[in-house]
Amino acid sequence: MPTSDAVLDPAVAARLTRDAAGLVAAVVQQHDTGEVLMLGWMDDEALRRTLTEGRVTFWSRSRQEYWRKGDTSGHAQFVRSVALDCDGDALLVRVEQVGAACHTGDRTCFEAGDLGAVVGAGA
């Protein structure tokens, strides 16, 4: 993975629990509705860019390169907040989504079909 002169804040980096590839899952959510839009992956550099540039950047596992959501599609994600879960292995990125979040053109990446799970009764 490429590196740059800028680095992720060491205090933030120390809180991350990365997978074997050095990545952390990033759940992207529409900030005002709570709608879950997509899941992407970030390494330290992608997270640094996301925290400091105001736009969401991911590490593409398939292309092995950084990609900033919307640079080619126009469907940008503007950062509203970023939170780390209690284990340090997942990020919640709240955004203002412009256009579709999914590469298929759907609003979210979770519109591909319900798997038919049994609905629990709840407490």
MARMARDO-374041 format. One record per atom (N, C-alpha, C, O): x, y, z. Coordinates in steps of 0.001 Angstrom, whole numbers, plus 524288, in hexadecimal, padded with zeros to 5 digits. Each point is the difference from the previous one (the first is absolute). Layout:
BEGIN
XYZ;...
//
This chain:
BEGIN
803417FB6C80000;7FCBF8049480000;80373804DA80000;803FC80029802AF;7FA7C803CB7FA4E;80321804BA7FFD2;7FFFF802D880538;7FC6C7FF6880329;80794803A47FDAA;8004780326804B5;8007C805B37FE77;801468013F7FB88;7FDB8802328082B;800A5805947FF10;803108024380487;8011E7FD48803CE;80040807BA7FBCA;802DD8029280432;7FC9A800B3804D8;801F07FFB180464;7F900801407FAD5;7FC65800A58045D;7FEB27FAA680243;7FFBC7FC1D7FD2F;7FF77803C4807E5;7FEAE7FB1080289;7FB29800B880363;7FEBE80451801B4;7FE9E7F7617FF34;7FB827FFF480382;801CE8016680574;804277FE44801B2;7F8D3804CF8010C;801338017280562;801637FB0580303;7FCD77FC6180021;807BE8035280246;801A77FB4C802CF;7FC2E7FE4F80444;7FF7B7FB5580109;7FDDD8085C8016D;7FC287FEA280408;7FB607FD177FDA3;7FDE27FC6D8026C;8008A805177F8DC;7FBC87FD447FD3C;801F97FAB67FE18;7FD5F7FC07800A8;80740803F07FCFC;8023B7FB237FDF4;800857FBD88043E;7FF267FB607FEFD;8023C8063F805B8;800B87FC5380454;7FAE07FD6F801A7;800107FBD180260;7FB92806977FC6C;7FAE27FDEC80183;7FDCD7FC157FC0B;7FC297FD5580120;806418024E7FA3F;7FDFC7FC997FBDF;801BB7FA5D800B2;804717FEEC8017F;7F7F97FD847FD65;801377FA717FFC0;7FF3C7FE687FA54;7FB977FF487FE38;808BB8002C7FEF5;7FFD97FEEE7FA6E;7FFE57FA297FEEA;801BB7FCDD80335;7FC34801B17F836;800297FA817FE67;805837FECE7FDEA;803708035C8002A;7FD5E7F7E87FDE8;805287FE547FE29;8020A8035F7FB84;804BA800587FF31;7F7BD802247FDE4;801848035C7FBA1;800B7805AF801B4;8011C803607FCC1;7FE447FDB48084C;800A080551801FC;7FB2F803607FF61;8005B804CC80015;7FB1F7F8BC7FF4C;7FB2B802D27FEE0;7FC1A7FFCB8047B;800117FC7880343;7FC89807787FCC4;7FBAF80056803BD;7FB05800BF7FCCD;7FFF4803057FC42;7FBDE7FA3F80535;7FAFC8009A7FD53;7FDB98055E8013C;80052801DE8046B;7FD5F800967F799;7FD8C8051C800A8;7FA5A7FFBA7FE22;7FEF67FFA97FB52;7FD6B8007E80864;7FA73800187FED0;7FE8E805AB7FEEE;8011A803718032C;7FC717FD857F860;7FE8F805517FE86;7FA1C800A58009C;7FCEA7FCE57FE01;801A080739804CF;7FA8B800F08016B;7FE7C805957FE90;8030F803A1800C6;7F83C7FD0E7FD22;7FDED8053E7FEFE;7FF2C802AA80546;7FD3B7FDF28035A;805268069B7FD63;8002D8027980524;7FAB38017C80231;7FF487FFBF804BF;7FCF4801CE7F802;7FB16801FF8021B;7FBA67FBF580059;7FC4B800BC802F8;804137FB077FA12;7FBD87FC1080012;801A47FAEA802A6;7FCAC7FCE48018A;808738023F7FF00;801ED7FB1E80233;8003E7FB937FC0B;8017A7FBA480164;7FD1F8055D7F9B9;800197FC0A7FBE9;805987FE0D7FF2C;803938031D7FF31;7FD2A7F7B180103;8051F7FDBE7FEFF;800BC7FFBA7FA1B;7FCE07FD9F7FD38;80748804D5800EC;800D38008E7FA66;8039C7FBE57FDB3;7FEE87FDDD7FBD6;8055880108806D2;803DA7FC647FDCE;804077FE7F80416;8000A8021280457;803537FA4F7FA34;8047A7FE6F8031E;804CC800837FC86;800027FE367FB89;804058043580685;804F1800717FD38;8046C7FEA5803B4;7FF147FEA680486;805B9801B77F990;804937FEA18031F;803D08048A80016;800C68029F7FC0B;801947FE4B80867;803CB804368008C;804F07FE0080297;7FFD17FCE7803AC;8049C804EF7FA56;804E77FF62802CA;8011580546802A7;7FCB7803827FFD8;807CE7FD098028B;8012E804D9802CD;7FFCB804BD7FC6B;7FE058041A8018B;803FD7FB677F9B6;800188046F7FC66;7FA83801807FE39;7FEC6804A47FFBA;7FDEE7F7957FF14;7FAA0801307FE72;7FD17802AC80475;7FD06803AB7FF1C;803D67FA80805B3;7FD77802768047E;8021680588800C1;7FCFD8039B8010B;808237FD167FE70;8023F8054280087;7FD88803BD7FC16;7FE7B8045A80160;801227F9ED7F9C5;7FDA6803517FBFA;7FA508013880147;7FE42804717FF64;7FEDE7F79F80260;7FA7D800C080156;7FF64803EB80470;7FC8D803597FFD4;806CB7FC4080425;7FFA78037C80486;801B3805957FEC5;7FE2C803B18027B;8054B7FCF07F9BA;802458052D7FF17;7FE1D802BF7FB11;800D5804B47FF70;7FCA87F8847FCFF;7FE7A8025D7FB05;7FA28800EC7FF6A;7FE5C802C27FC6C;7FE6C7FAF680710;7FA65800E47FFB0;7FD157FCB37FC14;7FB43800937FF6B;807757FBFC7FDE4;7FDA87FC4B7FC5E;801D57FA9080180;804477FF648021D;7F88B7FCA17FCD3;801557FAAA80189;803AA7FD8B7FC06;7FEF5800077FB4F;805637FDD7806AA;803CC7FD2B7FCD3;800517FA68801FA;800207FF16804B8;800027FD347F7B9;8006D7FA768014F;804F07FDB87FD90;802658025B7FC8F;7FF137F8FF80550;803F27FCD07FD68;7FD0F7FBCB7FD03;7FD057FD038024F;803CD802BC7F895;7FD707FC097FCD0;8032C7FAFE8003F;804747FFD17FE32;7F9407FC2680409;802B17FAFD8005D;800A57FD827FAA6;803E47FD547FF0F;7F8668037A7FD6D;8005B7FD977FAD5;803D0802DE7FC6B;802E57FD847FD12;7FD21807AC80323;80376803057FC96;805358014F80291;803A1801C37FD62;7FCBF7FD62807BA;804CB80139802E3;80192805B77FF5F;8047F801417FED7;7F7A480233801F5;8010A8059B7FFB0;7FBF3802FE8032F;7FBDC7FDEF8014F;80566806EF7FFE7;7FC5180359802C4;7FBED801F57FC33;80115800DC7FB65;7FA2B7FFD6806A3;7FBF2802757FCD2;7FCA28035D8037B;7FE4E7FE6780435;800C9806487F9EB;7FCAA803A4802D1;7FA9A7FFB27FD9C;7FF47801027FB5B;7FD037FD9F807D0;7FAAA7FF2E7FE30;7FE0E804D07FD14;7FFFF8045480219;7FE5C7FADD7F90A;7FDB18041C7FCE2;803998027F7FC0B;7FE2B802F47FCAD;806EB7FBF88038B;8038F802857FC54;7FED37FE8F7FA57;800B68033C7FC84;7FD877F80780282;7FEAF7FE837FAA0;7FA1F7FFED7FF09;7FE45800FD7FB9F;7FEAA7FDDE8085D;7FA507FF937FF57;7FD1A8051680101;7FBA7800BD7FE16;806BA802C7804EA;7FD41804B8801AC;7FC9F7FF1E804C9;7FD96803A9801F7;802377F7917FFEA;7FCD07FE9D8048E;8036380033804E6;801B57FBFA80202;7FF37808B27FFD6;803C7800E68042C;7FDBD7FF148056C;7FB448002A800D4;808427FEDF802CE;7FEA77FF8580587;8030480427802F9;804CE7FFEB8002D;7F84B803C180230;802518042A80314;7FFAC7FE92805C3;7FBC27FF0280209;808A8800E48008C;800697FE328056C;7FD17803A4803B3;8008B804C57FFB5;7FC647F8F0803BF;7FD7E802DF80447;8025F7FE6580540;80090803418037F;800D67F7BA7FD12;802AD7FE33804BA;802517FAA07FEF4;7FE507FD337FC7A;8059C8016C806AC;8026A7FACF7FFB8;800B07FE1B80595;8022C802C28034A;7FBF57F87B7FDC5;8007C7FDB580534;802637FA907FF91;7FF4F7FD477FC19;8037D80138807F6;8027B7FAE38004F;7FCF97FCAB803D9;7FE74801EC80421;800A77F91B7FA9F;7FD287FCA38039D;8036C7FE7D804A8;804A88013080022;7F8F97FC32803A4;802987FECA804F5;804B87FC6D7FF67;8038F8002C8033C;7FC8C7FC8F7F8A9;804647FC6C7FF19;8042F802607FC84;8043F7FDCE7FF7A;7FA9B806A27FE26;803BD802917FC86;8006C7FD987FA9F;80389801507FD05;7F8CF7FB18801AE;800737FD517FAF8;7FBD5801887FC0A;7FF957FD987FBDC;7FD568066780566;7FC0A801DA7FC52;7FF18805D5800CF;80007801F980462;7FF30800A87F74E;7FEE1805968000B;7FA5D800E67FE61;7FDE37FD207FCC7;7FFB3806DA80576;7FAE7801CD7FE3E;800DD8056E7FDC8;80142803AE802D4;7FE097FCC07F80A;800DF804EE7FD4C;7FAA68022A7FE8A;7FD487FDCD7FCB3;8013E8067D805C3;7FB07802837FEC7;80106804297FBDB;803898033880086;7F9487FCA47FB53;800FF803477FB71;7FB18802BB7FE19;7FBA07FEA98017D;805388052B7FB36;7FBED802277FCA5;801097FD7A7FAB4;803D0801467FD5C;7F8C47FB2880124;800977FD2D7FB0F;7FD91803287FB9D;7FB82801AB80064;807747FF287FB6A;7FE0E802947FB52;7FF847FBD67FBCB;803EF7FDD67FE47;7F7528010680011;7FF1E7FBF57FC17;800257FA9980270;7FF5F7FF61804B9;801797FCBB7F7F7;800087FA8B801AE;804FD7FEBB80305;80432802017FEC8;7FB4C7FAAA80523;8049A7FE36802E7;802617FB257FD7C;804B57FF198006C;7F8167FDD17FCFE;801CE7FB097FDD4;801DD800A27FA60;7FDE4803267FD0A;806117F9D78018B;802078002A7FAA6;7FC047FE177FBFE;800A7800E47FB51;7FB327FC7880683;7FBE47FE2F7FC75;7FC32804587FE92;7FCC67FF657FC7D;803A6805048064B;7FC5F804537FF23;7FB9B80028803F7;7FCD68039F7FFF8;802EF7F86F8037F;7FC067FFF08041F;80175803D880452;804958013F800C3;7F77F8009880204;800E0803A980456;803C27FDAA803FA;80390802AC801D0;7FBAD7F8537FF94;8036E7FD5D803B7;801FE7FAF17FD8B;7FDEB7FE2A7FC13;806167FFA680644;802107FAFB7FE37;7FCE97FB6880236;801547FB7B7FF05;7FA97805A6803F1;7FCFA7FBE180286;7FA8D7FF7C7FDAB;7FC6B7FE268029E;802ED803777F880;7FAFA7FF9B7FD5A;7FFAE7FB337FC7C;7FC3C7FF637FD12;807AD7FD3A80334;800537FB897FC78;7FC1C7FBAB80141;7FF5E7FC627FCE5;7FE13803E78077F;7FC197FC0880135;800507FE178058A;804357FEF080213;7F750800A880041;7FF6C7FE048054F;8012E7FA2B8000A;7FE6E7FD2C7FC72;804538010A8078D;8015D7FA7280063;7FBCD7FCC3802B4;8009B7FB4280083;7FB408072680130;7FB9C7FD1480231;800E17FE258058D;7FE347FBC68016C;8047F80741801BA;800EB7FE7E80574;7FADF7FFF980310;7FC82803297FF0C;803247F931804A7;7FB857FFCF80383;80038804CB80379;80419801438022F;7F782801687FE55;7FFC0804AF8033B;7FF127FE54805A3;7FC427FD3780127;80735804868025F;7FF937FEAC80587;7FBB080304802AD;7FE4C8041A7FE27;7FFFC7F9D180633;7FBB080254802EE;8019D804D9802FC;7FCC08036B800F4;8082E7FCF88008E;801C78048E802F5;7FEA17FF82805C2;7FCCE7FCC480190;805A68067880176;7FF247FFC2805A9;7FBFF803D9801C3;7FED38004B804A8;
//
